[in-house]
Amino acid sequence: MTSRRPGSPGSGTPNISPPDYIRAVPTIDLPDYEKAAVTAAIRRGIGDDRYPRAPRLDPLRAALARFDAAKAPPAKADNRARK
């Protein structure tokens, strides 16, 4: 009898791990000067475009928002008493 991997068809166990073809997306850790260059290139690409509000630029705007959110310091809690 051949042993089957857990989660494979006919093994009798549920598939709890993702298939082999699904892999985690690697993260890219850039130094600050490289992040600044990437954000400047994205801003220039959006600003120099003939139609800067075009939906095709939405992925660039989303990427820029992620870079800006990562750069911003965390918000401080407001400790004042509310009335």
Secondary structure as GFF3:
##gff-version 3
##sequence-region A 1 83
A	DSSP	alpha_helix	32	47	.	.	.	ID=ss1
A	DSSP	three_ten_helix	55	57	.	.	.	ID=ss2
A	DSSP	alpha_helix	58	71	.	.	.	ID=ss3
###
